[in-house]
């Protein structure tokens, strides 16, 4: 088991796992259950693809993914939700701070309805859609964006610029 390796955090439902390995909401639920049972902290990823975005289904998709696992979380203090707009990852398209804030606000609202207002206020919701030094400051300034899930940029020297821009927000 993961906890036997001394690991404390797991990432579940990442867009690449969903896209390339066919990971479904049902698989995400099983992983959330296992992680909770082992007392692990988890980053659970949710998000929509371009077709879903352009069809105005962003919140229906994100809420469906959230509903699938929310009832299986035993301790929300061990959960971070990462909103990953799949259409903005490695495509050159970037969500505006307003778009990110809108979705984060709606995720928080859905959590309030599904779990509790207190949980919704306390859970961290991070943004994971092509964060870079140019957009990190504006995204970090959005009230419901609590941080970032940085992908490929975390392996480059400008990662420090992303951190610096976020810290200034």
DOMARMAR-579023 format. One record per atom (N, C-alpha, C): residue number from 1; atom name; x, y, z. Coordinates in nm, 3 decimals, always signed. Layout:
    i  at     east    north       up
  NUM  CA        X        Y        Z
...
# end
This chain:
    i  at     east    north       up
    1   N   +0.082   -0.118   +0.000
    1  CA   +0.000   +0.000   +0.000
    1   C   +0.088   +0.126   +0.000
    2   N   +0.029   +0.234   -0.046
    2  CA   +0.102   +0.360   -0.058
    2   C   +0.152   +0.406   +0.079
    3   N   +0.067   +0.396   +0.180
    3  CA   +0.109   +0.442   +0.313
    3   C   +0.226   +0.361   +0.367
    4   N   +0.241   +0.235   +0.324
    4  CA   +0.353   +0.152   +0.367
    4   C   +0.487   +0.206   +0.315
    5   N   +0.480   +0.286   +0.209
    5  CA   +0.601   +0.346   +0.151
    5   C   +0.639   +0.476   +0.221
    6   N   +0.557   +0.517   +0.318
    6  CA   +0.584   +0.640   +0.390
    6   C   +0.527   +0.763   +0.323
    7   N   +0.451   +0.743   +0.217
    7  CA   +0.391   +0.857   +0.147
    7   C   +0.269   +0.905   +0.224
    8   N   +0.246   +1.035   +0.219
    8  CA   +0.133   +1.092   +0.292
    8   C   +0.027   +1.150   +0.199
    9   N   +0.065   +1.181   +0.076
    9  CA   -0.025   +1.244   -0.019
    9   C   -0.040   +1.159   -0.145
   10   N   -0.161   +1.161   -0.201
   10  CA   -0.185   +1.098   -0.330
   10   C   -0.266   +1.194   -0.417
   11   N   -0.248   +1.182   -0.546
   11  CA   -0.329   +1.258   -0.641
   11   C   -0.423   +1.159   -0.708
   12   N   -0.551   +1.194   -0.711
   12  CA   -0.654   +1.105   -0.762
   12   C   -0.735   +1.177   -0.869
   13   N   -0.761   +1.109   -0.980
   13  CA   -0.847   +1.164   -1.084
   13   C   -0.782   +1.264   -1.176
   14   N   -0.650   +1.265   -1.180
   14  CA   -0.579   +1.361   -1.266
   14   C   -0.629   +1.347   -1.410
   15   N   -0.635   +1.458   -1.479
   15  CA   -0.690   +1.460   -1.616
   15   C   -0.619   +1.362   -1.709
   16   N   -0.489   +1.344   -1.694
   16  CA   -0.418   +1.250   -1.781
   16   C   -0.456   +1.106   -1.750
   17   N   -0.482   +1.075   -1.623
   17  CA   -0.529   +0.940   -1.587
   17   C   -0.667   +0.916   -1.649
   18   N   -0.752   +1.018   -1.643
   18  CA   -0.886   +1.005   -1.700
   18   C   -0.878   +0.991   -1.853
   19   N   -0.794   +1.075   -1.914
   19  CA   -0.785   +1.079   -2.060
   19   C   -0.713   +0.958   -2.118
   20   N   -0.598   +0.923   -2.065
   20  CA   -0.516   +0.820   -2.128
   20   C   -0.537   +0.680   -2.073
   21   N   -0.590   +0.670   -1.952
   21  CA   -0.609   +0.539   -1.891
   21   C   -0.754   +0.506   -1.864
   22   N   -0.842   +0.595   -1.912
   22  CA   -0.985   +0.569   -1.898
   22   C   -1.034   +0.567   -1.755
   23   N   -0.965   +0.639   -1.667
   23  CA   -1.006   +0.641   -1.526
   23   C   -1.141   +0.711   -1.516
   24   N   -1.238   +0.641   -1.460
   24  CA   -1.375   +0.690   -1.450
   24   C   -1.403   +0.745   -1.310
   25   N   -1.519   +0.806   -1.295
   25  CA   -1.559   +0.853   -1.162
   25   C   -1.567   +0.737   -1.064
   26   N   -1.606   +0.620   -1.113
   26  CA   -1.615   +0.502   -1.026
   26   C   -1.476   +0.462   -0.974
   27   N   -1.376   +0.468   -1.060
   27  CA   -1.239   +0.437   -1.018
   27   C   -1.191   +0.542   -0.919
   28   N   -1.223   +0.668   -0.945
   28  CA   -1.186   +0.776   -0.854
   28   C   -1.246   +0.749   -0.716
   29   N   -1.372   +0.710   -0.712
   29  CA   -1.438   +0.680   -0.584
   29   C   -1.363   +0.570   -0.510
   30   N   -1.326   +0.464   -0.579
   30  CA   -1.254   +0.354   -0.513
   30   C   -1.120   +0.401   -0.459
   31   N   -1.052   +0.485   -0.534
   31  CA   -0.924   +0.538   -0.487
   31   C   -0.941   +0.631   -0.367
   32   N   -1.047   +0.712   -0.370
   32  CA   -1.075   +0.799   -0.255
   32   C   -1.102   +0.714   -0.131
   33   N   -1.179   +0.609   -0.147
   33  CA   -1.208   +0.519   -0.034
   33   C   -1.080   +0.458   +0.022
   34   N   -0.993   +0.409   -0.068
   34  CA   -0.868   +0.348   -0.023
   34   C   -0.778   +0.450   +0.047
   35   N   -0.768   +0.569   -0.012
   35  CA   -0.683   +0.673   +0.048
   35   C   -0.736   +0.713   +0.185
   36   N   -0.868   +0.728   +0.197
   36  CA   -0.928   +0.765   +0.325
   36   C   -0.904   +0.656   +0.429
   37   N   -0.920   +0.533   +0.387
   37  CA   -0.900   +0.420   +0.479
   37   C   -0.756   +0.415   +0.531
   38   N   -0.660   +0.455   +0.447
   38  CA   -0.520   +0.454   +0.487
   38   C   -0.478   +0.583   +0.557
   39   N   -0.570   +0.677   +0.571
   39  CA   -0.539   +0.803   +0.638
   39   C   -0.450   +0.895   +0.557
   40   N   -0.455   +0.882   +0.425
   40  CA   -0.373   +0.965   +0.338
   40   C   -0.440   +1.099   +0.310
   41   N   -0.357   +1.198   +0.281
   41  CA   -0.405   +1.324   +0.229
   41   C   -0.422   +1.305   +0.079
   42   N   -0.521   +1.373   +0.020
   42  CA   -0.543   +1.354   -0.123
   42   C   -0.577   +1.482   -0.195
   43   N   -0.524   +1.492   -0.316
   43  CA   -0.563   +1.595   -0.411
   43   C   -0.653   +1.524   -0.510
   44   N   -0.780   +1.564   -0.513
   44  CA   -0.876   +1.502   -0.603
   44   C   -0.905   +1.600   -0.715
   45   N   -0.878   +1.557   -0.838
   45  CA   -0.890   +1.644   -0.954
   45   C   -1.026   +1.629   -1.022
   46   N   -1.082   +1.744   -1.060
   46  CA   -1.206   +1.746   -1.137
   46   C   -1.189   +1.848   -1.248
   47   N   -1.264   +1.833   -1.356
   47  CA   -1.256   +1.931   -1.464
   47   C   -1.322   +1.881   -1.590
   48   N   -1.340   +1.974   -1.681
   48  CA   -1.413   +1.947   -1.805
   48   C   -1.321   +1.959   -1.927
   49   N   -1.361   +1.895   -2.038
   49  CA   -1.287   +1.907   -2.162
   49   C   -1.342   +2.024   -2.244
   50   N   -1.283   +2.051   -2.360
   50  CA   -1.321   +2.165   -2.442
   50   C   -1.465   +2.155   -2.490
   51   N   -1.505   +2.036   -2.535
   51  CA   -1.642   +2.019   -2.584
   51   C   -1.743   +2.047   -2.472
   52   N   -1.714   +1.999   -2.354
   52  CA   -1.804   +2.023   -2.241
   52   C   -1.807   +2.172   -2.205
   53   N   -1.692   +2.237   -2.212
   53  CA   -1.683   +2.380   -2.184
   53   C   -1.765   +2.459   -2.284
   54   N   -1.746   +2.428   -2.413
   54  CA   -1.816   +2.502   -2.518
   54   C   -1.966   +2.473   -2.521
   55   N   -2.007   +2.363   -2.460
   55  CA   -2.149   +2.328   -2.451
   55   C   -2.211   +2.376   -2.320
   56   N   -2.138   +2.463   -2.249
   56  CA   -2.185   +2.517   -2.121
   56   C   -2.218   +2.407   -2.019
   57   N   -2.136   +2.302   -2.017
   57  CA   -2.157   +2.191   -1.924
   57   C   -2.051   +2.185   -1.815
   58   N   -1.971   +2.290   -1.804
   58  CA   -1.862   +2.290   -1.707
   58   C   -1.908   +2.251   -1.568
   59   N   -2.007   +2.322   -1.517
   59  CA   -2.049   +2.296   -1.379
   59   C   -2.121   +2.163   -1.365
   60   N   -2.195   +2.122   -1.464
   60  CA   -2.261   +1.991   -1.455
   60   C   -2.157   +1.880   -1.447
   61   N   -2.051   +1.892   -1.526
   61  CA   -1.945   +1.792   -1.525
   61   C   -1.870   +1.795   -1.392
   62   N   -1.830   +1.913   -1.349
   62  CA   -1.754   +1.925   -1.224
   62   C   -1.838   +1.881   -1.105
   63   N   -1.964   +1.921   -1.104
   63  CA   -2.051   +1.880   -0.993
   63   C   -2.070   +1.729   -0.993
   64   N   -2.087   +1.669   -1.110
   64  CA   -2.101   +1.524   -1.118
   64   C   -1.979   +1.452   -1.064
   65   N   -1.860   +1.502   -1.099
   65  CA   -1.737   +1.441   -1.049
   65   C   -1.725   +1.459   -0.898
   66   N   -1.764   +1.575   -0.849
   66  CA   -1.761   +1.604   -0.706
   66   C   -1.862   +1.516   -0.630
   67   N   -1.982   +1.506   -0.682
   67  CA   -2.086   +1.423   -0.620
   67   C   -2.044   +1.277   -0.611
   68   N   -1.970   +1.232   -0.712
   68  CA   -1.930   +1.091   -0.715
   68   C   -1.847   +1.053   -0.594
   69   N   -1.757   +1.140   -0.552
   69  CA   -1.666   +1.101   -0.441
   69   C   -1.697   +1.167   -0.308
   70   N   -1.772   +1.276   -0.306
   70  CA   -1.790   +1.355   -0.184
   70   C   -1.843   +1.273   -0.066
   71   N   -1.934   +1.183   -0.091
   71  CA   -1.991   +1.104   +0.017
   71   C   -1.897   +1.000   +0.074
   72   N   -1.781   +0.984   +0.014
   72  CA   -1.686   +0.882   +0.058
   72   C   -1.566   +0.942   +0.132
   73   N   -1.566   +1.074   +0.148
   73  CA   -1.458   +1.139   +0.221
   73   C   -1.492   +1.137   +0.369
   74   N   -1.399   +1.084   +0.447
   74  CA   -1.421   +1.076   +0.591
   74   C   -1.371   +1.200   +0.665
   75   N   -1.268   +1.264   +0.611
   75  CA   -1.208   +1.378   +0.678
   75   C   -1.168   +1.480   +0.572
   76   N   -1.249   +1.584   +0.557
   76  CA   -1.225   +1.684   +0.452
   76   C   -1.099   +1.766   +0.477
   77   N   -1.046   +1.765   +0.598
   77  CA   -0.922   +1.838   +0.622
   77   C   -0.805   +1.770   +0.551
   78   N   -0.826   +1.650   +0.502
   78  CA   -0.722   +1.576   +0.430
   78   C   -0.741   +1.582   +0.278
   79   N   -0.831   +1.670   +0.232
   79  CA   -0.863   +1.676   +0.089
   79   C   -0.837   +1.815   +0.033
   80   N   -0.774   +1.817   -0.083
   80  CA   -0.762   +1.937   -0.165
   80   C   -0.831   +1.903   -0.297
   81   N   -0.914   +1.993   -0.343
   81  CA   -0.978   +1.973   -0.474
   81   C   -0.900   +2.055   -0.575
   82   N   -0.863   +1.991   -0.685
   82  CA   -0.793   +2.061   -0.793
   82   C   -0.886   +2.071   -0.912
   83   N   -0.916   +2.194   -0.952
   83  CA   -0.994   +2.214   -1.074
   83   C   -0.897   +2.219   -1.190
   84   N   -0.910   +2.121   -1.278
   84  CA   -0.825   +2.111   -1.398
   84   C   -0.911   +2.127   -1.523
   85   N   -0.916   +2.245   -1.580
   85  CA   -0.986   +2.258   -1.707
   85   C   -0.901   +2.189   -1.815
   86   N   -0.941   +2.072   -1.855
   86  CA   -0.859   +1.991   -1.946
   86   C   -0.829   +2.068   -2.074
   87   N   -0.922   +2.151   -2.117
   87  CA   -0.906   +2.228   -2.240
   87   C   -0.794   +2.332   -2.229
   88   N   -0.747   +2.360   -2.107
   88  CA   -0.644   +2.460   -2.086
   88   C   -0.510   +2.399   -2.048
   89   N   -0.495   +2.269   -2.065
   89  CA   -0.371   +2.204   -2.026
   89   C   -0.293   +2.166   -2.151
   90   N   -0.180   +2.232   -2.170
   90  CA   -0.093   +2.201   -2.282
   90   C   -0.151   +2.235   -2.418
   91   N   -0.255   +2.319   -2.423
   91  CA   -0.320   +2.351   -2.549
   91   C   -0.290   +2.492   -2.597
   92   N   -0.232   +2.572   -2.508
   92  CA   -0.212   +2.712   -2.541
   92   C   -0.332   +2.797   -2.502
   93   N   -0.446   +2.734   -2.473
   93  CA   -0.564   +2.806   -2.425
   93   C   -0.550   +2.819   -2.274
   94   N   -0.592   +2.932   -2.222
   94  CA   -0.579   +2.956   -2.080
   94   C   -0.712   +3.009   -2.027
   95   N   -0.754   +2.957   -1.914
   95  CA   -0.873   +3.011   -1.848
   95   C   -0.839   +3.148   -1.793
   96   N   -0.931   +3.241   -1.807
   96  CA   -0.910   +3.372   -1.748
   96   C   -0.928   +3.361   -1.596
   97   N   -0.875   +3.456   -1.522
   97  CA   -0.899   +3.454   -1.377
   97   C   -1.048   +3.454   -1.345
   98   N   -1.127   +3.524   -1.426
   98  CA   -1.272   +3.528   -1.404
   98   C   -1.335   +3.391   -1.426
   99   N   -1.292   +3.320   -1.531
   99  CA   -1.343   +3.185   -1.555
   99   C   -1.304   +3.091   -1.441
  100   N   -1.179   +3.098   -1.398
  100  CA   -1.134   +3.011   -1.288
  100   C   -1.212   +3.043   -1.162
  101   N   -1.228   +3.170   -1.129
  101  CA   -1.302   +3.209   -1.010
  101   C   -1.446   +3.161   -1.015
  102   N   -1.509   +3.174   -1.131
  102  CA   -1.649   +3.130   -1.145
  102   C   -1.663   +2.982   -1.113
  103   N   -1.574   +2.900   -1.168
  103  CA   -1.582   +2.756   -1.144
  103   C   -1.547   +2.723   -0.999
  104   N   -1.445   +2.786   -0.946
  104  CA   -1.408   +2.761   -0.806
  104   C   -1.522   +2.800   -0.711
  105   N   -1.587   +2.913   -0.739
  105  CA   -1.700   +2.957   -0.656
  105   C   -1.813   +2.853   -0.663
  106   N   -1.839   +2.802   -0.782
  106  CA   -1.946   +2.702   -0.799
  106   C   -1.909   +2.570   -0.733
  107   N   -1.782   +2.533   -0.737
  107  CA   -1.738   +2.410   -0.667
  107   C   -1.761   +2.428   -0.517
  108   N   -1.726   +2.545   -0.466
  108  CA   -1.744   +2.572   -0.323
  108   C   -1.892   +2.569   -0.288
  109   N   -1.975   +2.624   -0.373
  109  CA   -2.120   +2.623   -0.351
  109   C   -2.175   +2.480   -0.351
  110   N   -2.128   +2.400   -0.446
  110  CA   -2.172   +2.260   -0.453
  110   C   -2.129   +2.184   -0.327
  111   N   -2.007   +2.211   -0.280
  111  CA   -1.960   +2.147   -0.157
  111   C   -2.048   +2.186   -0.038
  112   N   -2.089   +2.309   -0.035
  112  CA   -2.176   +2.356   +0.072
  112   C   -2.306   +2.277   +0.073
  113   N   -2.360   +2.251   -0.045
  113  CA   -2.485   +2.176   -0.057
  113   C   -2.464   +2.027   -0.030
  114   N   -2.354   +1.972   -0.076
  114  CA   -2.329   +1.829   -0.062
  114   C   -2.278   +1.788   +0.075
  115   N   -2.199   +1.874   +0.137
  115  CA   -2.133   +1.838   +0.262
  115   C   -2.178   +1.934   +0.374
  116   N   -2.122   +2.054   +0.373
  116  CA   -2.163   +2.157   +0.471
  116   C   -2.099   +2.289   +0.431
  117   N   -2.159   +2.396   +0.482
  117  CA   -2.104   +2.529   +0.456
  117   C   -1.965   +2.544   +0.518
  118   N   -1.947   +2.484   +0.635
  118  CA   -1.817   +2.491   +0.702
  118   C   -1.708   +2.421   +0.619
  119   N   -1.740   +2.303   +0.569
  119  CA   -1.644   +2.230   +0.485
  119   C   -1.613   +2.311   +0.360
  120   N   -1.716   +2.366   +0.297
  120  CA   -1.696   +2.444   +0.175
  120   C   -1.605   +2.563   +0.199
  121   N   -1.618   +2.625   +0.314
  121  CA   -1.536   +2.741   +0.347
  121   C   -1.391   +2.702   +0.376
  122   N   -1.372   +2.582   +0.428
  122  CA   -1.238   +2.541   +0.473
  122   C   -1.157   +2.463   +0.370
  123   N   -1.222   +2.389   +0.283
  123  CA   -1.147   +2.305   +0.189
  123   C   -1.070   +2.392   +0.091
  124   N   -0.951   +2.348   +0.059
  124  CA   -0.870   +2.421   -0.039
  124   C   -0.907   +2.374   -0.179
  125   N   -0.930   +2.472   -0.267
  125  CA   -0.960   +2.443   -0.407
  125   C   -0.850   +2.511   -0.489
  126   N   -0.771   +2.431   -0.557
  126  CA   -0.658   +2.484   -0.633
  126   C   -0.686   +2.475   -0.782
  127   N   -0.615   +2.558   -0.857
  127  CA   -0.634   +2.565   -1.001
  127   C   -0.518   +2.496   -1.071
  128   N   -0.550   +2.414   -1.170
  128  CA   -0.445   +2.340   -1.240
  128   C   -0.457   +2.342   -1.391
  129   N   -0.465   +2.460   -1.450
  129  CA   -0.478   +2.467   -1.596
  129   C   -0.374   +2.557   -1.659
  130   N   -0.256   +2.507   -1.685
  130  CA   -0.150   +2.584   -1.750
  130   C   -0.116   +2.712   -1.675
  131   N   -0.081   +2.697   -1.550
  131  CA   -0.037   +2.811   -1.470
  131   C   +0.103   +2.848   -1.512
  132   N   +0.126   +2.977   -1.529
  132  CA   +0.259   +3.024   -1.565
  132   C   +0.285   +3.157   -1.495
  133   N   +0.404   +3.210   -1.511
  133  CA   +0.442   +3.334   -1.442
  133   C   +0.354   +3.450   -1.485
  134   N   +0.306   +3.448   -1.609
  134  CA   +0.225   +3.558   -1.659
  134   C   +0.083   +3.560   -1.601
  135   N   +0.029   +3.443   -1.568
  135  CA   -0.110   +3.442   -1.520
  135   C   -0.124   +3.407   -1.372
  136   N   -0.018   +3.366   -1.308
  136  CA   -0.026   +3.321   -1.168
  136   C   -0.074   +3.430   -1.074
  137   N   -0.027   +3.552   -1.090
  137  CA   -0.066   +3.660   -1.000
  137   C   -0.215   +3.689   -1.007
  138   N   -0.267   +3.702   -1.128
  138  CA   -0.410   +3.731   -1.145
  138   C   -0.496   +3.615   -1.096
  139   N   -0.454   +3.492   -1.125
  139  CA   -0.529   +3.376   -1.078
  139   C   -0.526   +3.367   -0.926
  140   N   -0.411   +3.393   -0.866
  140  CA   -0.398   +3.386   -0.720
  140   C   -0.482   +3.492   -0.651
  141   N   -0.513   +3.599   -0.721
  141  CA   -0.594   +3.705   -0.665
  141   C   -0.743   +3.674   -0.661
  142   N   -0.785   +3.567   -0.727
  142  CA   -0.926   +3.530   -0.727
  142   C   -0.963   +3.477   -0.588
  143   N   -1.075   +3.522   -0.532
  143  CA   -1.108   +3.487   -0.393
  143   C   -1.121   +3.338   -0.363
  144   N   -1.166   +3.259   -0.458
  144  CA   -1.187   +3.117   -0.431
  144   C   -1.076   +3.028   -0.485
  145   N   -0.972   +3.087   -0.541
  145  CA   -0.856   +3.010   -0.588
  145   C   -0.755   +3.008   -0.474
  146   N   -0.738   +2.890   -0.414
  146  CA   -0.654   +2.878   -0.294
  146   C   -0.510   +2.836   -0.322
  147   N   -0.475   +2.822   -0.448
  147  CA   -0.341   +2.780   -0.483
  147   C   -0.343   +2.714   -0.619
  148   N   -0.234   +2.646   -0.651
  148  CA   -0.219   +2.589   -0.785
  148   C   -0.171   +2.445   -0.781
  149   N   -0.213   +2.373   -0.882
  149  CA   -0.158   +2.241   -0.914
  149   C   -0.076   +2.264   -1.040
  150   N   +0.053   +2.280   -1.023
  150  CA   +0.140   +2.316   -1.135
  150   C   +0.197   +2.189   -1.195
  151   N   +0.180   +2.173   -1.323
  151  CA   +0.227   +2.053   -1.392
  151   C   +0.368   +2.070   -1.445
  152   N   +0.380   +2.068   -1.577
  152  CA   +0.509   +2.071   -1.643
  152   C   +0.595   +2.191   -1.606
  153   N   +0.531   +2.303   -1.578
  153  CA   +0.606   +2.425   -1.542
  153   C   +0.683   +2.408   -1.411
  154   N   +0.642   +2.312   -1.329
  154  CA   +0.713   +2.292   -1.201
  154   C   +0.851   +2.231   -1.222
  155   N   +0.877   +2.183   -1.342
  155  CA   +1.005   +2.122   -1.373
  155   C   +1.101   +2.219   -1.442
  156   N   +1.057   +2.343   -1.458
  156  CA   +1.138   +2.442   -1.528
  156   C   +1.182   +2.552   -1.432
  157   N   +1.285   +2.623   -1.472
  157  CA   +1.339   +2.726   -1.384
  157   C   +1.239   +2.838   -1.359
  158   N   +1.145   +2.864   -1.450
  158  CA   +1.050   +2.971   -1.425
  158   C   +0.943   +2.934   -1.322
  159   N   +0.953   +2.816   -1.264
  159  CA   +0.862   +2.779   -1.155
  159   C   +0.875   +2.880   -1.041
  160   N   +0.997   +2.925   -1.017
  160  CA   +1.019   +3.025   -0.912
  160   C   +0.945   +3.154   -0.943
  161   N   +0.934   +3.188   -1.071
  161  CA   +0.860   +3.308   -1.110
  161   C   +0.711   +3.291   -1.083
  162   N   +0.660   +3.170   -1.102
  162  CA   +0.519   +3.142   -1.071
  162   C   +0.495   +3.162   -0.921
  163   N   +0.583   +3.107   -0.841
  163  CA   +0.571   +3.119   -0.696
  163   C   +0.578   +3.267   -0.655
  164   N   +0.671   +3.339   -0.713
  164  CA   +0.687   +3.480   -0.681
  164   C   +0.562   +3.559   -0.719
  165   N   +0.508   +3.535   -0.839
  165  CA   +0.388   +3.606   -0.884
  165   C   +0.269   +3.574   -0.795
  166   N   +0.256   +3.449   -0.755
  166  CA   +0.145   +3.409   -0.668
  166   C   +0.158   +3.474   -0.531
  167   N   +0.279   +3.481   -0.480
  167  CA   +0.302   +3.541   -0.348
  167   C   +0.272   +3.690   -0.344
  168   N   +0.286   +3.755   -0.458
  168  CA   +0.260   +3.899   -0.465
  168   C   +0.110   +3.931   -0.473
  169   N   +0.030   +3.831   -0.506
  169  CA   -0.115   +3.856   -0.524
  169   C   -0.184   +3.880   -0.392
# end
